[in-house]
Amino acid sequence: MQTETNIRNTQACIKQWQLAGLAIGFVPTMGYLHEGHRSLIEKAAAENDKVVVSIFVNPLQFGPDEDYDNYPRNLERDQKIAAAAGADLIFAPTVSEMYPEGFATFVTAYGVTEKLEGAARPGHFRGVTTVVAKLFHILQPQKAYFGQKDAQQVAVIRQMVRDLNLPVTIIPCPIIREPDGLAKSSRNTYLSPAERKEALSLSRSLLLAEKLVRAGMTDPRLLKEQLTACFSDIASARIDYIKIVDPVSLEELSLINGSCLILLAVYIGKTRLIDNRLIEACPT
């Protein structure tokens, strides 16, 4: 496995693969890889001849009061994990390489970006779509792999690919969880031991939601009340949002009569965690 920080050198490598007729899979990350990232790389390796993993903490998708400077970084550790999972190339550019002086072009999607994470983090998705569009252009993969934990991000990227006719297939992959249910996230490292236990309230509340829907609850308002109550006794918890939406449009539901996607964003102490659960419609 090789690591490149320069766009021109990276494109030269990609060109060699293309001339050889090799299929290229791509896993975009911000580094500090965990088992969730590993699962994406392994799937990409199983389905493609070559796999590129990008490691880039993208400043455009962080707000002014967010954790860009403190976001965990460890390239040497990431290289070992990526290589073991089957990556052939790590693309780890600097900020100045991706956004040189005078950079002033952005990609903005509308419709699926103004709600949920987009409402909570203004400008976030403009940063996501801009960097992913650049990465797709630089690396030219046939397939790109994204974790379903960022369900809205998957929807946004799918829309961008469709609207701009980009020749890449988006492959969403299941959420990878700790044995106790906590969704894998680089931000879990911010949690104290006590907060780590309290963070389990996210996955537990989603399991409760599925149980209630399976039992016949169809009113999203009542379901949201039940979910909110799951955090009432947790001193460190502060709910950012709880949403019950259509899995495709991400529009909030007024009645649950089929599949639904439940999304949570909750602060545990100072750490903002997200999680979600897709509840499929029961077969008739």
Backbone as CSV, one residue per row, in Angstrom:
resi,resn,N_x,N_y,N_z,CA_x,CA_y,CA_z,C_x,C_y,C_z
1,MET,0.838,-1.196,0.000,0.000,0.000,0.000,0.869,1.241,0.000
2,GLN,0.493,2.242,-0.778,1.226,3.484,-0.805,0.364,4.625,-0.282
3,THR,1.031,5.688,0.147,0.357,6.886,0.631,0.830,8.069,-0.190
4,GLU,-0.124,8.853,-0.672,0.193,10.048,-1.447,-0.492,11.257,-0.814
5,THR,0.201,12.379,-0.854,-0.373,13.638,-0.367,-0.575,14.639,-1.496
6,ASN,-0.031,14.316,-2.659,-0.038,15.225,-3.795,-1.092,14.781,-4.812
7,ILE,-1.913,15.705,-5.287,-2.979,15.359,-6.225,-2.408,14.823,-7.534
8,ARG,-1.383,15.468,-8.064,-0.837,15.044,-9.353,-0.286,13.621,-9.277
9,ASN,0.449,13.309,-8.224,0.985,11.959,-8.082,-0.128,10.927,-7.926
10,THR,-1.153,11.313,-7.193,-2.291,10.421,-6.994,-2.992,10.142,-8.318
11,GLN,-3.204,11.172,-9.094,-3.868,10.986,-10.384,-3.028,10.147,-11.336
12,ALA,-1.712,10.250,-11.246,-0.836,9.423,-12.082,-1.017,7.944,-11.744
13,CYS,-1.148,7.657,-10.464,-1.386,6.277,-10.030,-2.746,5.784,-10.528
14,ILE,-3.752,6.627,-10.379,-5.097,6.266,-10.828,-5.096,6.007,-12.334
15,LYS,-4.364,6.827,-13.071,-4.316,6.676,-14.529,-3.736,5.317,-14.915
16,GLN,-2.715,4.873,-14.215,-2.133,3.562,-14.488,-3.161,2.450,-14.281
17,TRP,-3.927,2.550,-13.217,-4.964,1.560,-12.947,-6.024,1.574,-14.040
18,GLN,-6.412,2.782,-14.467,-7.435,2.889,-15.508,-6.951,2.268,-16.819
19,LEU,-5.697,2.527,-17.173,-5.146,1.971,-18.412,-5.095,0.445,-18.366
20,ALA,-4.960,-0.089,-17.158,-4.939,-1.548,-16.989,-6.344,-2.133,-16.901
21,GLY,-7.360,-1.267,-16.966,-8.744,-1.728,-16.918,-9.209,-2.182,-15.553
22,LEU,-8.598,-1.644,-14.495,-8.921,-2.074,-13.131,-10.085,-1.256,-12.556
23,ALA,-10.960,-1.929,-11.850,-12.076,-1.269,-11.173,-11.591,-0.650,-9.871
24,ILE,-12.003,0.590,-9.631,-11.522,1.347,-8.469,-12.675,1.607,-7.510
25,GLY,-12.483,1.189,-6.267,-13.420,1.503,-5.197,-12.829,2.563,-4.300
26,PHE,-13.691,3.373,-3.681,-13.233,4.526,-2.911,-13.965,4.604,-1.584
27,VAL,-13.191,4.817,-0.511,-13.755,5.010,0.822,-13.284,6.362,1.348
28,PRO,-14.159,7.378,1.378,-13.764,8.681,1.914,-13.862,8.700,3.436
29,THR,-12.826,9.189,4.107,-12.843,9.263,5.568,-12.153,10.543,6.030
30,MET,-12.350,10.852,7.298,-11.591,11.930,7.926,-10.525,11.349,8.859
31,GLY,-10.229,10.068,8.649,-9.162,9.455,9.419,-9.586,8.995,10.794
32,TYR,-8.606,8.660,11.607,-8.788,8.029,12.905,-9.726,6.832,12.739
33,LEU,-9.289,5.916,11.889,-10.126,4.822,11.428,-10.513,3.875,12.559
34,HIS,-11.735,3.352,12.461,-12.229,2.372,13.424,-12.854,1.211,12.651
35,GLU,-13.521,0.310,13.353,-14.058,-0.884,12.714,-15.102,-0.564,11.655
36,GLY,-15.805,0.560,11.828,-16.758,0.969,10.800,-16.063,1.274,9.490
37,HIS,-14.976,2.047,9.553,-14.203,2.319,8.352,-13.620,1.025,7.781
38,ARG,-13.117,0.183,8.675,-12.520,-1.081,8.225,-13.533,-1.889,7.410
39,SER,-14.781,-1.915,7.876,-15.798,-2.693,7.162,-16.047,-2.125,5.769
40,LEU,-15.992,-0.800,5.629,-16.170,-0.180,4.314,-15.017,-0.557,3.384
41,ILE,-13.790,-0.500,3.914,-12.609,-0.826,3.100,-12.645,-2.291,2.687
42,GLU,-13.014,-3.158,3.603,-13.080,-4.586,3.282,-14.126,-4.865,2.206
43,LYS,-15.255,-4.196,2.289,-16.292,-4.387,1.263,-15.807,-3.867,-0.085
44,ALA,-15.155,-2.703,-0.063,-14.619,-2.147,-1.302,-13.574,-3.077,-1.911
45,ALA,-12.731,-3.651,-1.060,-11.695,-4.565,-1.547,-12.298,-5.832,-2.150
46,ALA,-13.424,-6.269,-1.611,-14.076,-7.471,-2.120,-14.755,-7.234,-3.460
47,GLU,-15.079,-5.983,-3.757,-15.873,-5.686,-4.943,-15.096,-4.967,-6.041
48,ASN,-13.825,-4.644,-5.805,-13.046,-3.873,-6.766,-11.631,-4.434,-6.879
49,ASP,-10.944,-4.045,-7.957,-9.553,-4.457,-8.137,-8.604,-3.640,-7.280
50,LYS,-8.913,-2.342,-7.112,-8.078,-1.439,-6.333,-8.974,-0.596,-5.422
51,VAL,-8.434,-0.245,-4.245,-9.192,0.549,-3.269,-8.367,1.747,-2.839
52,VAL,-8.984,2.923,-2.917,-8.382,4.156,-2.422,-9.135,4.597,-1.178
53,VAL,-8.402,4.967,-0.158,-8.978,5.541,1.059,-8.450,6.964,1.186
54,SER,-9.364,7.930,1.265,-8.916,9.293,1.521,-8.941,9.550,3.018
55,ILE,-7.941,10.253,3.495,-7.873,10.676,4.892,-7.661,12.177,4.880
56,PHE,-8.732,12.892,5.189,-8.693,14.351,5.090,-9.726,14.935,6.022
57,VAL,-9.263,15.640,7.046,-10.175,16.342,7.959,-10.549,17.643,7.258
58,ASN,-11.744,17.658,6.730,-12.187,18.719,5.827,-12.673,19.951,6.593
59,PRO,-11.928,21.047,6.561,-12.338,22.218,7.355,-13.652,22.835,6.896
60,LEU,-14.029,22.620,5.633,-15.242,23.258,5.122,-16.515,22.738,5.775
61,GLN,-16.472,21.532,6.337,-17.693,20.984,6.911,-17.790,21.177,8.423
62,PHE,-16.868,21.922,8.991,-16.908,22.241,10.420,-17.377,23.676,10.619
63,GLY,-18.255,23.876,11.589,-18.674,25.220,11.949,-17.630,25.901,12.816
64,PRO,-17.785,27.211,13.049,-16.781,27.956,13.817,-16.627,27.498,15.258
65,ASP,-17.662,26.895,15.834,-17.596,26.449,17.228,-17.486,24.939,17.340
66,GLU,-17.142,24.265,16.230,-17.038,22.814,16.251,-15.584,22.381,16.484
67,ASP,-15.350,21.078,16.358,-14.122,20.494,16.897,-13.044,20.231,15.846
68,TYR,-12.926,21.092,14.837,-11.949,20.843,13.777,-10.530,20.700,14.338
69,ASP,-10.096,21.643,15.155,-8.722,21.616,15.662,-8.461,20.408,16.548
70,ASN,-9.473,19.953,17.271,-9.293,18.833,18.194,-9.673,17.487,17.605
71,TYR,-10.126,17.470,16.348,-10.545,16.198,15.749,-9.355,15.235,15.746
72,PRO,-9.561,13.986,16.187,-8.415,13.070,16.338,-7.745,12.751,15.003
73,ARG,-6.430,12.738,15.021,-5.633,12.463,13.824,-4.480,11.526,14.197
74,ASN,-4.254,10.504,13.366,-3.122,9.604,13.576,-2.904,8.831,12.273
75,LEU,-2.137,9.430,11.367,-1.970,8.852,10.041,-1.269,7.501,10.093
76,GLU,-0.248,7.359,10.931,0.480,6.089,11.000,-0.446,4.953,11.410
77,ARG,-1.287,5.216,12.398,-2.270,4.220,12.845,-3.247,3.907,11.715
78,ASP,-3.709,4.935,11.017,-4.664,4.745,9.925,-4.060,3.920,8.790
79,GLN,-2.793,4.140,8.515,-2.134,3.387,7.444,-2.155,1.894,7.745
80,LYS,-1.886,1.522,8.979,-1.872,0.111,9.359,-3.265,-0.505,9.223
81,ILE,-4.281,0.216,9.683,-5.648,-0.302,9.621,-6.100,-0.432,8.168
82,ALA,-5.826,0.595,7.362,-6.247,0.572,5.968,-5.562,-0.545,5.192
83,ALA,-4.270,-0.714,5.417,-3.526,-1.762,4.720,-4.063,-3.145,5.096
84,ALA,-4.320,-3.360,6.375,-4.824,-4.658,6.828,-6.210,-4.958,6.264
85,ALA,-6.994,-3.901,5.999,-8.352,-4.089,5.483,-8.382,-4.267,3.967
86,GLY,-7.247,-4.008,3.287,-7.196,-4.244,1.850,-7.047,-3.020,0.978
87,ALA,-6.732,-1.861,1.562,-6.539,-0.650,0.759,-5.243,-0.745,-0.043
88,ASP,-5.256,-0.146,-1.222,-4.073,-0.102,-2.069,-3.400,1.264,-2.049
89,LEU,-4.163,2.304,-1.760,-3.641,3.669,-1.784,-4.369,4.515,-0.762
90,ILE,-3.613,5.259,0.033,-4.188,6.298,0.884,-3.887,7.643,0.244
91,PHE,-4.922,8.437,0.065,-4.767,9.807,-0.389,-4.989,10.707,0.817
92,ALA,-3.917,11.338,1.292,-3.958,12.138,2.525,-3.435,13.549,2.237
93,PRO,-4.212,14.351,1.540,-3.734,15.677,1.160,-3.744,16.654,2.328
94,THR,-2.968,17.714,2.196,-3.037,18.822,3.140,-4.211,19.716,2.762
95,VAL,-4.564,20.610,3.673,-5.636,21.568,3.383,-5.247,22.446,2.199
96,SER,-3.994,22.885,2.146,-3.562,23.767,1.058,-3.547,23.038,-0.285
97,GLU,-3.356,21.724,-0.266,-3.408,20.952,-1.508,-4.837,20.884,-2.050
98,MET,-5.796,20.700,-1.144,-7.197,20.608,-1.567,-7.819,21.973,-1.826
99,TYR,-7.421,22.962,-1.026,-8.000,24.301,-1.151,-6.876,25.323,-1.259
100,PRO,-6.250,25.421,-2.419,-5.130,26.363,-2.573,-5.598,27.803,-2.478
101,GLU,-4.659,28.698,-2.332,-4.981,30.120,-2.238,-5.834,30.544,-3.426
102,GLY,-6.917,31.251,-3.121,-7.830,31.699,-4.159,-8.984,30.748,-4.424
103,PHE,-9.028,29.619,-3.726,-10.125,28.665,-3.917,-11.455,29.338,-3.605
104,ALA,-12.396,29.275,-4.548,-13.668,29.989,-4.350,-14.827,29.324,-5.078
105,THR,-14.760,28.003,-5.272,-15.814,27.270,-5.971,-16.380,26.205,-5.034
106,PHE,-17.706,26.175,-4.931,-18.351,25.262,-3.998,-19.492,24.533,-4.688
107,VAL,-19.798,23.343,-4.182,-20.927,22.555,-4.660,-21.995,22.577,-3.569
108,THR,-23.190,22.978,-3.934,-24.273,23.082,-2.958,-25.478,22.289,-3.442
109,ALA,-25.968,21.387,-2.609,-27.192,20.639,-2.892,-28.332,21.249,-2.083
110,TYR,-29.530,21.170,-2.628,-30.696,21.721,-1.944,-31.747,20.626,-1.774
111,GLY,-32.670,20.859,-0.871,-33.769,19.923,-0.662,-33.519,19.007,0.520
112,VAL,-32.464,18.204,0.448,-32.176,17.266,1.541,-31.155,17.829,2.524
113,THR,-30.663,19.024,2.275,-29.584,19.557,3.116,-30.048,20.563,4.160
114,GLU,-31.243,21.129,4.007,-31.639,22.215,4.907,-32.190,21.732,6.237
115,LYS,-32.492,20.458,6.349,-33.110,19.918,7.558,-32.082,19.117,8.357
116,LEU,-32.495,18.633,9.538,-31.673,17.725,10.344,-30.268,18.274,10.576
117,GLU,-29.229,17.574,10.123,-27.865,18.047,10.331,-27.628,19.395,9.650
118,GLY,-28.279,19.607,8.520,-28.122,20.877,7.812,-28.670,22.047,8.600
119,ALA,-29.786,21.834,9.291,-30.360,22.892,10.123,-29.523,23.113,11.375
120,ALA,-29.008,22.027,11.937,-28.217,22.128,13.165,-26.812,22.667,12.906
121,ARG,-26.301,22.425,11.702,-24.910,22.792,11.384,-24.879,23.534,10.044
122,PRO,-25.250,24.805,10.029,-25.298,25.553,8.770,-23.957,25.501,8.031
123,GLY,-24.041,25.245,6.725,-22.840,25.174,5.908,-22.176,23.814,5.879
124,HIS,-22.587,22.921,6.772,-21.938,21.607,6.863,-21.976,20.858,5.538
125,PHE,-23.168,20.761,4.949,-23.280,19.938,3.749,-22.665,20.592,2.520
126,ARG,-22.560,21.900,2.500,-21.829,22.527,1.404,-20.366,22.077,1.451
127,GLY,-19.830,21.962,2.662,-18.479,21.457,2.806,-18.355,20.011,2.391
128,VAL,-19.357,19.192,2.741,-19.334,17.777,2.387,-19.408,17.590,0.876
129,THR,-20.377,18.231,0.239,-20.542,18.040,-1.201,-19.354,18.598,-1.981
130,THR,-18.797,19.692,-1.516,-17.635,20.259,-2.215,-16.446,19.315,-2.158
131,VAL,-16.128,18.805,-0.977,-14.951,17.939,-0.867,-15.179,16.597,-1.557
132,VAL,-16.375,16.037,-1.456,-16.628,14.748,-2.096,-16.608,14.890,-3.619
133,ALA,-17.164,15.981,-4.130,-17.100,16.212,-5.574,-15.651,16.307,-6.046
134,LYS,-14.811,17.006,-5.279,-13.397,17.099,-5.633,-12.723,15.724,-5.581
135,LEU,-13.010,14.968,-4.552,-12.405,13.645,-4.416,-12.850,12.709,-5.538
136,PHE,-14.126,12.761,-5.905,-14.596,11.949,-7.028,-13.857,12.329,-8.310
137,HIS,-13.650,13.622,-8.508,-12.966,14.089,-9.720,-11.504,13.651,-9.719
138,ILE,-10.843,13.764,-8.574,-9.420,13.412,-8.488,-9.217,11.909,-8.652
139,LEU,-10.064,11.113,-8.006,-9.835,9.669,-7.915,-10.605,8.849,-8.941
140,GLN,-11.703,9.383,-9.455,-12.494,8.745,-10.513,-12.840,7.280,-10.213
141,PRO,-13.416,7.018,-9.055,-13.786,5.635,-8.734,-15.069,5.224,-9.459
142,GLN,-15.244,3.923,-9.617,-16.527,3.420,-10.121,-17.555,3.281,-8.988
143,LYS,-17.054,2.974,-7.783,-17.936,2.806,-6.632,-17.354,3.564,-5.443
144,ALA,-18.240,4.133,-4.614,-17.817,4.821,-3.392,-18.664,4.311,-2.234
145,TYR,-18.018,4.095,-1.094,-18.647,3.420,0.037,-18.807,4.377,1.215
146,PHE,-20.045,4.459,1.727,-20.368,5.368,2.823,-21.113,4.613,3.919
147,GLY,-20.823,4.955,5.173,-21.513,4.333,6.299,-22.898,4.911,6.490
148,GLN,-23.857,4.040,6.797,-25.238,4.465,6.975,-25.441,5.252,8.275
149,LYS,-24.425,5.282,9.152,-24.584,6.085,10.368,-24.846,7.549,10.024
150,ASP,-24.200,8.030,8.964,-24.477,9.376,8.464,-25.523,9.270,7.358
151,ALA,-26.754,8.913,7.767,-27.803,8.604,6.792,-28.126,9.795,5.904
152,GLN,-28.159,10.984,6.479,-28.466,12.154,5.669,-27.347,12.427,4.677
153,GLN,-26.105,12.220,5.092,-24.985,12.422,4.183,-25.100,11.497,2.977
154,VAL,-25.496,10.251,3.199,-25.680,9.318,2.088,-26.729,9.855,1.121
155,ALA,-27.837,10.363,1.656,-28.895,10.901,0.805,-28.407,12.114,0.019
156,VAL,-27.624,12.974,0.663,-27.108,14.169,0.004,-26.155,13.793,-1.123
157,ILE,-25.236,12.863,-0.854,-24.269,12.460,-1.877,-24.975,11.771,-3.041
158,ARG,-25.965,10.959,-2.756,-26.724,10.317,-3.826,-27.395,11.369,-4.716
159,GLN,-27.969,12.391,-4.097,-28.607,13.438,-4.882,-27.583,14.177,-5.743
160,MET,-26.431,14.497,-5.166,-25.400,15.200,-5.923,-24.949,14.373,-7.127
161,VAL,-24.730,13.082,-6.907,-24.300,12.204,-7.994,-25.352,12.142,-9.093
162,ARG,-26.606,12.037,-8.686,-27.691,11.981,-9.666,-27.810,13.295,-10.438
163,ASP,-27.823,14.397,-9.704,-28.060,15.696,-10.334,-26.920,16.116,-11.251
164,LEU,-25.690,15.743,-10.901,-24.528,16.147,-11.697,-24.056,15.048,-12.654
165,ASN,-24.832,13.942,-12.728,-24.497,12.838,-13.639,-23.070,12.336,-13.440
166,LEU,-22.672,12.193,-12.187,-21.328,11.718,-11.897,-21.279,10.201,-12.086
167,PRO,-20.257,9.685,-12.745,-20.193,8.249,-13.064,-19.660,7.405,-11.915
168,VAL,-20.344,7.453,-10.789,-19.931,6.684,-9.623,-21.177,6.136,-8.949
169,THR,-21.098,4.887,-8.506,-22.196,4.251,-7.787,-21.965,4.381,-6.292
170,ILE,-22.971,4.882,-5.581,-22.861,5.051,-4.124,-23.350,3.786,-3.439
171,ILE,-22.494,3.227,-2.585,-22.798,1.988,-1.863,-22.935,2.303,-0.370
172,PRO,-24.168,2.372,0.157,-24.323,2.561,1.606,-24.084,1.255,2.335
173,CYS,-23.441,1.340,3.492,-23.077,0.135,4.263,-23.616,0.253,5.685
174,PRO,-23.952,-0.882,6.307,-24.594,-0.865,7.627,-23.740,-0.200,8.704
175,ILE,-24.424,0.309,9.714,-23.760,0.877,10.878,-23.014,-0.233,11.618
176,ILE,-21.781,0.042,11.978,-20.999,-0.894,12.792,-21.035,-0.404,14.241
177,ARG,-21.349,-1.311,15.149,-21.538,-0.942,16.540,-20.564,-1.676,17.460
178,GLU,-20.344,-1.064,18.615,-19.617,-1.749,19.680,-20.470,-2.924,20.166
179,PRO,-19.872,-3.886,20.874,-20.661,-5.019,21.378,-21.865,-4.594,22.228
180,ASP,-21.757,-3.450,22.908,-22.878,-2.996,23.739,-23.871,-2.136,22.977
181,GLY,-23.646,-1.910,21.676,-24.625,-1.204,20.856,-24.246,0.195,20.425
182,LEU,-23.254,0.813,21.054,-22.873,2.171,20.682,-22.337,2.198,19.259
183,ALA,-22.861,3.118,18.442,-22.384,3.233,17.064,-20.931,3.687,17.050
184,LYS,-20.113,3.047,16.225,-18.707,3.411,16.113,-18.586,4.844,15.594
185,SER,-17.709,5.617,16.226,-17.476,6.994,15.808,-16.126,7.454,16.342
186,SER,-15.417,8.237,15.533,-14.156,8.796,16.010,-14.382,9.704,17.211
187,ARG,-15.561,10.290,17.301,-15.851,11.198,18.414,-16.103,10.463,19.724
188,ASN,-16.254,9.150,19.690,-16.419,8.399,20.940,-15.198,8.551,21.843
189,THR,-14.050,8.879,21.248,-12.835,9.048,22.052,-12.926,10.266,22.965
190,TYR,-13.843,11.162,22.682,-14.009,12.350,23.523,-14.728,12.037,24.837
191,LEU,-15.422,10.903,24.904,-16.287,10.592,26.040,-15.476,10.119,27.243
192,SER,-15.848,10.607,28.409,-15.273,10.073,29.645,-15.877,8.693,29.886
193,PRO,-15.294,7.890,30.796,-15.883,6.566,31.071,-17.357,6.640,31.469
194,ALA,-17.712,7.621,32.285,-19.116,7.756,32.692,-19.987,8.144,31.506
195,GLU,-19.499,9.066,30.684,-20.256,9.496,29.505,-20.386,8.364,28.499
196,ARG,-19.345,7.539,28.413,-19.396,6.401,27.486,-20.578,5.494,27.819
197,LYS,-20.820,5.256,29.105,-21.960,4.441,29.510,-23.274,5.156,29.200
198,GLU,-23.306,6.461,29.448,-24.534,7.225,29.198,-24.851,7.320,27.706
199,ALA,-23.828,7.243,26.862,-24.038,7.320,25.416,-24.824,6.132,24.880
200,LEU,-24.889,5.050,25.654,-25.669,3.888,25.230,-27.151,4.205,25.142
201,SER,-27.561,5.335,25.724,-28.970,5.724,25.668,-29.439,5.949,24.229
202,LEU,-28.520,6.302,23.321,-28.925,6.525,21.929,-29.390,5.214,21.291
203,SER,-28.532,4.198,21.327,-28.907,2.942,20.679,-30.078,2.272,21.400
204,ARG,-30.129,2.405,22.717,-31.243,1.802,23.468,-32.566,2.454,23.105
205,SER,-32.553,3.766,22.934,-33.793,4.457,22.575,-34.270,4.033,21.185
206,LEU,-33.331,3.790,20.270,-33.708,3.357,18.924,-34.279,1.942,18.932
207,LEU,-33.728,1.086,19.768,-34.289,-0.263,19.905,-35.705,-0.202,20.467
208,LEU,-35.923,0.691,21.433,-37.269,0.877,21.978,-38.219,1.365,20.894
209,ALA,-37.753,2.311,20.089,-38.583,2.840,19.014,-39.022,1.736,18.062
210,GLU,-38.093,0.870,17.690,-38.453,-0.214,16.780,-39.483,-1.140,17.431
211,LYS,-39.285,-1.432,18.705,-40.236,-2.293,19.420,-41.633,-1.672,19.425
212,LEU,-41.711,-0.361,19.666,-43.005,0.316,19.719,-43.679,0.355,18.362
213,VAL,-42.900,0.622,17.316,-43.478,0.652,15.974,-43.960,-0.738,15.573
214,ARG,-43.149,-1.754,15.887,-43.553,-3.123,15.574,-44.824,-3.522,16.332
215,ALA,-45.007,-2.910,17.509,-46.199,-3.208,18.316,-47.424,-2.442,17.851
216,GLY,-47.253,-1.543,16.883,-48.413,-0.860,16.316,-48.469,0.638,16.505
217,MET,-47.466,1.257,17.129,-47.504,2.698,17.299,-47.338,3.377,15.936
218,THR,-48.270,4.254,15.593,-48.243,4.917,14.284,-48.129,6.437,14.388
219,ASP,-48.208,6.970,15.608,-48.182,8.418,15.804,-46.743,8.866,16.087
220,PRO,-46.111,9.588,15.170,-44.729,10.033,15.400,-44.583,10.921,16.629
221,ARG,-45.610,11.685,16.945,-45.531,12.571,18.109,-45.405,11.765,19.390
222,LEU,-46.217,10.713,19.518,-46.138,9.868,20.708,-44.809,9.106,20.765
223,LEU,-44.350,8.674,19.600,-43.080,7.960,19.561,-41.937,8.882,19.979
224,LYS,-41.980,10.113,19.525,-40.941,11.072,19.897,-40.956,11.331,21.408
225,GLU,-42.147,11.370,22.002,-42.246,11.558,23.453,-41.571,10.398,24.184
226,GLN,-41.777,9.188,23.706,-41.158,8.019,24.324,-39.630,8.075,24.191
227,LEU,-39.167,8.502,23.030,-37.723,8.604,22.816,-37.117,9.692,23.694
228,THR,-37.795,10.815,23.796,-37.307,11.910,24.628,-37.174,11.473,26.084
229,ALA,-38.123,10.677,26.546,-38.107,10.210,27.931,-36.892,9.334,28.225
230,CYS,-36.335,8.704,27.196,-35.155,7.846,27.387,-33.942,8.628,27.876
231,PHE,-33.945,9.936,27.659,-32.799,10.770,28.033,-33.063,11.643,29.265
232,SER,-34.272,11.549,29.811,-34.673,12.479,30.878,-33.877,12.283,32.159
233,ASP,-33.411,11.064,32.424,-32.683,10.800,33.663,-31.171,10.820,33.484
234,ILE,-30.713,11.269,32.334,-29.271,11.293,32.057,-28.793,12.742,32.145
235,ALA,-28.068,13.040,33.193,-27.697,14.428,33.469,-26.852,15.047,32.365
236,SER,-26.014,14.242,31.726,-25.099,14.794,30.727,-25.737,14.940,29.353
237,ALA,-26.961,14.420,29.168,-27.576,14.384,27.843,-28.329,15.674,27.527
238,ARG,-28.157,16.137,26.312,-28.941,17.262,25.789,-29.326,16.935,24.353
239,ILE,-30.621,16.825,24.113,-31.115,16.440,22.796,-31.003,17.610,21.832
240,ASP,-30.353,17.361,20.715,-30.330,18.344,19.629,-31.570,18.162,18.770
241,TYR,-31.787,16.939,18.297,-33.043,16.653,17.597,-33.350,15.163,17.638
242,ILE,-34.624,14.875,17.551,-35.146,13.534,17.316,-36.131,13.674,16.175
243,LYS,-35.887,12.962,15.081,-36.733,13.094,13.898,-37.163,11.712,13.408
244,ILE,-38.403,11.641,12.964,-38.969,10.422,12.389,-39.378,10.774,10.970
245,VAL,-38.648,10.225,9.992,-38.751,10.735,8.627,-38.937,9.607,7.614
246,ASP,-39.328,10.020,6.414,-39.362,9.113,5.276,-37.921,8.753,4.905
247,PRO,-37.602,7.477,4.690,-36.204,7.083,4.442,-35.595,7.665,3.174
248,VAL,-36.408,8.048,2.197,-35.889,8.562,0.929,-35.853,10.080,0.910
249,SER,-36.992,10.717,1.184,-37.075,12.178,1.094,-36.565,12.876,2.347
250,LEU,-36.504,12.159,3.455,-36.150,12.691,4.781,-37.173,13.711,5.287
251,GLU,-38.351,13.722,4.697,-39.424,14.577,5.189,-40.030,13.946,6.444
252,GLU,-40.354,14.802,7.420,-40.948,14.288,8.655,-42.304,13.663,8.374
253,LEU,-42.575,12.565,9.062,-43.814,11.838,8.875,-44.885,12.340,9.829
254,SER,-46.115,12.385,9.355,-47.257,12.679,10.219,-47.963,11.403,10.641
255,LEU,-47.624,10.302,9.966,-48.198,9.009,10.292,-47.183,7.934,9.880
256,ILE,-46.975,6.975,10.766,-46.081,5.860,10.450,-46.942,4.725,9.916
257,ASN,-46.911,4.526,8.611,-47.704,3.443,8.020,-46.885,2.621,7.031
258,GLY,-45.571,2.727,7.142,-44.655,1.973,6.295,-43.265,2.074,6.891
259,SER,-42.273,2.061,6.039,-40.902,2.201,6.529,-40.675,3.612,7.064
260,CYS,-39.840,3.708,8.088,-39.482,5.020,8.620,-38.027,4.989,9.069
261,LEU,-37.429,6.151,9.086,-36.056,6.313,9.550,-36.084,7.230,10.758
262,ILE,-35.520,6.766,11.857,-35.460,7.568,13.075,-34.030,8.042,13.255
263,LEU,-33.864,9.349,13.383,-32.533,9.938,13.502,-32.425,10.704,14.809
264,LEU,-31.281,10.537,15.470,-31.004,11.216,16.727,-29.718,12.017,16.614
265,ALA,-29.714,13.174,17.236,-28.480,13.905,17.500,-28.560,14.352,18.954
266,VAL,-27.646,13.868,19.768,-27.699,14.108,21.212,-26.309,14.447,21.720
267,TYR,-26.225,15.488,22.526,-24.976,15.800,23.214,-24.895,14.953,24.471
268,ILE,-23.790,14.260,24.628,-23.457,13.593,25.887,-22.263,14.361,26.439
269,GLY,-22.510,15.162,27.461,-21.493,16.111,27.889,-21.273,17.119,26.777
270,LYS,-20.039,17.295,26.343,-19.731,18.233,25.258,-19.657,17.560,23.889
271,THR,-19.874,16.247,23.857,-19.705,15.486,22.628,-21.042,15.266,21.939
272,ARG,-21.122,15.688,20.686,-22.350,15.526,19.917,-22.289,14.202,19.152
273,LEU,-23.235,13.319,19.448,-23.303,12.008,18.820,-24.555,11.900,17.954
274,ILE,-24.439,11.167,16.860,-25.603,10.890,16.027,-25.773,9.392,15.892
275,ASP,-27.014,8.988,15.654,-27.315,7.584,15.430,-28.650,7.534,14.699
276,ASN,-28.966,6.388,14.115,-30.244,6.267,13.426,-30.621,4.800,13.312
277,ARG,-31.862,4.580,13.007,-32.340,3.214,12.786,-33.421,3.235,11.727
278,LEU,-33.249,2.396,10.720,-34.258,2.231,9.685,-35.196,1.116,10.113
279,ILE,-36.475,1.440,10.184,-37.495,0.445,10.552,-38.273,0.145,9.293
280,GLU,-38.077,-1.044,8.783,-38.739,-1.449,7.542,-40.225,-1.740,7.792
281,ALA,-41.024,-1.503,6.761,-42.430,-1.818,6.853,-42.611,-3.320,7.043
282,CYS,-43.545,-3.694,7.903,-43.839,-5.109,8.090,-44.493,-5.660,6.837
283,PRO,-44.089,-6.844,6.400,-44.724,-7.426,5.220,-46.195,-7.695,5.466
284,THR,-47.000,-7.449,4.442,-48.453,-7.635,4.597,-48.844,-9.050,4.198
